[in-house]
């Protein structure tokens, strides 16, 4: 059994609402082109090619707040979560669980909807994006969402978000050649992780569980650059005083990065997958394909290509996900 913890889907009601709103974001064009995100018959045919396989479903980019008003976001989040819950009930052999979508314009509304989704609809966690319309996810105003996840003892799915409006050079008005996606998303993930660590989130919520998309971004590859380079945090900065940041943490700061979970959604058999496995360890890796944006078989083949013992294999493709979500998947 492969339990895919981070594929994306658009329930019919959400697809219709998004189309009517017309976000104008670059990802909207991508959504239409990927049939399996909204055509369930096509999606099921793709899933059948794998065999013993189920998905934990969540909404794709863009975040709700990127193309809605506060009222629209609240209404659409409720529609989305109701729709995701219906899909899980209707197709239990296909969809093991779902992750709650949140309306992030107003934190109180977001907390309320996250609580409703987890306690009433059966969501197995919440999805947060690495920034909220440009605001960092580690901002104090968003801490109630981390507190909610800790209270419910369910994971946060941390998804990168970045658009072409984040230019790569100050002389240009937008990011060219889709660098905002290819390199921008791993960067977004890495920055969000580092700031959550340095602002003491794991000291305040020691048992919090955060699943990072795409193998933990740049963190595994740059582990020693982070560890040795940020050991002198503040030495390169004149705008703020960082001298007390590392001292305020209860553990060596690099330890906290190993508390994150990482998924295998790296578009197949890559050096990055080996790097992530070595950094996080098999007990903090979960199988994901990013389907339908990443081909499922590329990711199952990447796992099968490795000479894992039975226990390690089961941990990555099934049991780690079960423990995170506090459920047994038959």
N, C-alpha and C positions, 0 to 999 in steps of 0.2 A: 504493500500500500504506500503510495506517495500522497502525503497531505501537503498541498500547495498553499502556503500561508499568505502569499501576497499576489494573487491575480486580481484583475479589476473587471468591473461589470457595470452596465448602465441598465437598471430596471426600466421598463417601458415608460413609466410615468416621468421618470427623471430625464430620460432621453428627449421626450416631448417637450418638457419644460425648458430644458437647456436650449433646444433648438428655437423655441419661441422667444427666449431672452436674447439669443444671438450675442455671445460674449465678445466676439471679434478677436479672441486670443488665438495664437498660433496652434495650440493643441486642439482646437475645435475642428480644424481641417483634418488633423490626424485621427480624431475619433470617428469621423464619418468614413474614413478610408479603411479602418480596421473593422471588418464585418463582425468578427466574433465578440466584440464588446457589446453589441446590441442585438445580434441575430442569434438566438439561443439554439436553433437547430444546427446552425453552422458550428457554434461553440461546442455543442455536444459531440458532433462528429470529430472535432479536433481532440476532445478529451478521450473519446473511445479509442483513439490510436495508441494511447498510453496503457490502457488496461485498468489495473487496480489503482484508481486515482480519484481524489476529490479535492475541492477547492474551499478555501476560506475567503469569501468575497468582500470587496470594498470598492468604493467609488474611485474612478481615476481622476487625474488632473483635468481641469484646473480646480483649485479649492473653491468652495461655494462662494466665499466672500469676494472672490476675484471678479465675479460678474453679476452680483446681486446687491440689492439694498438690504439693510438689516431685516426688514419684515419679510422680504422674499427669501432670504437665507433661512430664517426660522421655518417658514412654511416648506421650503424645498428640502431641508434636512429631515423634517418629519415624514414627508412623502418618501424620501430616499430610504430612511431606516425602516419604515413600514414595508416598502417594496422589497428591500433586502431580506427582511424577516419572512415575508411571504415566499420568496424564492427558496429559502432554506427549508421551510415547512413543506413546500410543494415538491422539491427535488432533493430529498435527504441523501439519496444515493449519489448526487452530483456535488452538492454544496454542504459541507460539514458545519459551517458557521458563517457569521458575518461580522464585520467591523463597523462600528457606528461612524456615520458622517456627522460633522458638527457645524453649526452656524457661528462663525467666529467674529462677527462684527461686535457682538456684545457677550462678554464672558459669562454673565449670569444666565443668559439664554443657552449658551453653549454647555454649561454645566448641567442645566436642567434637562436638556435634550440628551446629553450623554448618559445621565442617570436613568432617564426613561428608557433609552435604548438597551442599557445593560440589565436593568432590574425588571422591566416589563416585556421587552421584546426578545431578550436572550442574546443580545450582542456580546461577543467575547472580548471586547476591548474597544478602544477609540482610535481613530486616525487623526493625527496632527501633522501639519505641514511645517517645514523648517522656518517659514516666515509667514506672517499674516499681513498681506498687502504691504510688505516691506518692513514690518515690525518684527524684531527677533522673537523667536518662540520662548527664549529664556527671560523675557520681560516679566516683571513682577505681576503685571495684570493677568498673565496667563497661568500663574502658579496654581490657582484653584483647579485647573484641569489635571495637573499632575497629582494634586491631592486627591481628586476624585478617583483616578486610576489606582492610586495606592490604597485608598479606602476600599475599593471593590476588589483589590488584589487581582486585577486583570491588566494585560499589557497595553502599551501605547505603540501603535504602528507609526513610525516617524518617516514621512515621505518628503523627498526634496521637491521644492517648487522654485521655479525661476523662469522668466520669459525672455524674449529677445530684447525687451526694454532695458535689461541689465546689460549695458554695453561692455565690451571687453577693453575698450580704450576710451579715454575721456574725449578724444577727438572725434569719436563716432557716436551716432545717435542710437544705434542698436547693435546687438551682437550678431555678427555675420557667420555664415556657414553652419548655423545651428550649434555653435560652440556653447551657447547658453544651456543647451541640453546635454551635449556629450561630456563636457568638462564641468559645466556649471552645476549640474545636479550633484555629482560626487563632492564638489567643493561645498555646496550648501549643506549637505549631510555632515561633512567634517566640521564645519564651523559651528553648526548647531550642537553637535556632540561636545565639542571642546567648550563651548560657552555654558552648556548645562553642567559640565564637570566643574569649571572654574567658578561658577556662581553657587556651588555647594549643593546642588539639587540632591545628589546621592547621599549627602550627610543628613539632609532634612527628611528624605524618604529612602531609607537604606534598602528596602525591599522592592523598590520600584523596578518595573520591567519594561524596557524600551527596545523595540525591534527596529533596527536600522535597515533601510532598503539598500540593495546593490552592494552587499558585502561590507557594509560599514564605511562606504566612501573611501577616502584617502587614508584613513587612520592606520590600517594594517601596514601599508607600504611605507608610510612615513613615521612609523612608531619611534624610531631612535631620534629622528629629527625633532619630533614633538617632545620626547622625554628629555633630551639633552639641550635642545634649543630653548624650550620654554622654562627650563630650570632657572634661567636668568630673566624671567618675565619682568618687564618694566625697564630693562636696560636700554631698550630701543625707542622708548616712548617719552615724549615731553608733555603731551596733552593731558594725561591722567597719571595718577600715582598707583601703580600696581604692586607696590612693595609688600603689602599685607595679604595679597590674594592667596598665594601658595601656603603661607603660614596659617591661614584661616581654615584650611582643609584638615580633616581628621586623619587622612592617609596620604601617602605619596600620590601626587595627582595622576600619574600614569596608571595607577591601579584601577581608577574609576572607569577608564576606557574599556577594561576587560569585563565590566559589569553589563555593558550593552550586549544585546543579541544582534546577530547579523544574518541576513538571508543569502541564499545562493544565486540570486537573480543577477547574473553577470553575463548573460547572453552566451552561455555555454562553457566549454572546457577551456579555462583560461588560467594564466599565471595568477591573476587576481583571486581566483577561487582558492588556490593553494595557499596564497598569502593570508586570506581571511580565515581559512581553516586553522592555519598555524597560529594566528594571533588570538582568535577568540576561543579556539578549542572546540571540539565536536559537541560539547555540552551546551555551548552558546551559539550554535549554528542551527538554522531552520531552513528547510527546503522551500524555495520559491522560484517561480519562473517569470513573474511579471506578465503572465499571459493576459490578454492575447497580444501584447506588445513585444513580448519575447517568446519565441517558439518553445512550447513545452518540452518537446523531445530533445532539444539541445541541452536542456537543463537536467532531465532525467539521465540522458547519456553521460553527462559530465560527472554525475554521482557514480553511475555504474562503472565508469572508466577507472575509478580509484579502488585500490585494493583494501577496502574497509572490512574489518571484522563485522560479524553480524550485529553486535551490540552498538558499535559506532554507526553503522548504516541505519539501524532502526532509530537511533537517537536523532539523527539529522532529518530523516524523511518522515518521522512520525511522532516518536515519544516526547521529544522536546516541545513540539507544538501542543501536544496533549497536556503536558505539565503547565505550560504557559497559560493555556485557556481553561485549565481545570476541567477537562472533559476526557472521556474515553471515546475514540473514534473507531467504530467497528469496521 
